[in-house]
C-alpha cells in the first residue's frame, strides 16, 4: 500500500494554479484536530497534566545528571485532586 507523493508544482499545475498556498500553523492545527480529535481539558485538568509532565521530566533530568538518584525516582506521579 505505497503512497505516491506528488510535487507541489505538479499539484499546482493540475489544479491550474500559479502556486499552492503555504500552510500556516493554524491550518496544520485544524488538519490535525480534524484527523485526531482530542478531548477538551478543563483549566484544572490542563494544569494538573502540565505539572505532572514537568515533575516527571525534572525527576528524569535528575537521574541523567546524578545516576545515584535513580533509587528515589517514582516514574509516574499521581496528583491529588
C-alpha positions as CSV (number, residue, x, y, z in Angstrom):
1,X,0.0,0.0,0.0
2,X,2.5,2.6,-1.1
3,X,1.5,6.2,-1.4
4,X,2.6,8.3,-4.4
5,X,3.9,11.7,-3.5
6,X,3.4,14.5,-6.0
7,X,5.5,17.6,-6.1
8,X,3.9,20.9,-5.2
9,X,4.4,22.2,-8.7
10,X,2.7,19.2,-10.2
11,X,-0.3,19.6,-7.9
12,X,-0.5,23.4,-8.7
13,X,-0.4,22.7,-12.4
14,X,-3.1,20.0,-12.1
15,X,-5.3,22.5,-10.2
16,X,-4.5,25.2,-12.7
17,X,-2.9,27.4,-10.0
18,X,0.3,29.5,-10.2
19,X,1.3,28.3,-6.8
20,X,-0.2,26.4,-3.8
21,X,-0.9,28.4,-0.7
22,X,1.5,28.0,2.2
23,X,0.2,26.1,5.2
24,X,0.1,28.1,8.4
25,X,0.4,26.7,11.9
26,X,-3.3,27.4,12.3
27,X,-4.1,25.4,9.2
28,X,-2.0,22.5,10.3
29,X,-3.6,22.6,13.7
30,X,-7.1,22.4,12.1
31,X,-6.0,19.5,9.9
32,X,-4.6,17.6,12.9
33,X,-7.8,18.3,15.0
34,X,-10.0,17.0,12.2
35,X,-7.9,13.9,11.8
36,X,-7.3,13.2,15.5
37,X,-9.9,14.9,17.7
38,X,-8.8,15.3,21.3
39,X,-10.9,15.8,24.4
40,X,-11.0,19.4,25.6
41,X,-9.4,19.7,29.0
42,X,-10.7,22.0,31.7
43,X,-8.3,24.6,33.1
44,X,-7.6,22.5,36.2
45,X,-7.1,19.3,34.2
46,X,-4.7,21.0,31.9
47,X,-2.8,22.5,34.9
48,X,-2.5,19.0,36.5
49,X,-1.3,17.5,33.3
50,X,1.4,20.2,32.8
51,X,2.6,19.9,36.4
52,X,2.7,16.1,36.1
53,X,4.9,16.3,33.0
54,X,7.2,18.9,34.5
55,X,7.7,16.9,37.7
56,X,8.4,13.7,35.8
57,X,10.8,15.5,33.4
58,X,12.6,17.1,36.4
59,X,13.0,13.6,38.0
60,X,14.4,12.1,34.8
61,X,16.7,15.1,34.4
62,X,18.0,14.5,38.0
63,X,18.8,10.9,37.1
64,X,20.6,12.0,34.0
65,X,22.7,14.4,36.0
66,X,23.1,12.2,39.1
67,X,22.6,8.5,38.4
68,X,22.8,7.7,42.1
69,X,19.4,9.5,42.4
70,X,17.8,6.7,40.4
71,X,16.8,4.7,43.5
72,X,14.5,7.5,44.7
73,X,12.6,8.0,41.4
74,X,9.0,7.2,41.1
75,X,8.3,7.2,37.3
76,X,4.5,8.1,37.4
77,X,3.3,10.9,39.5
78,X,-0.3,10.8,40.6
79,X,-1.6,14.2,41.6
80,X,-4.3,14.5,44.2
81,X,-7.5,16.4,43.3
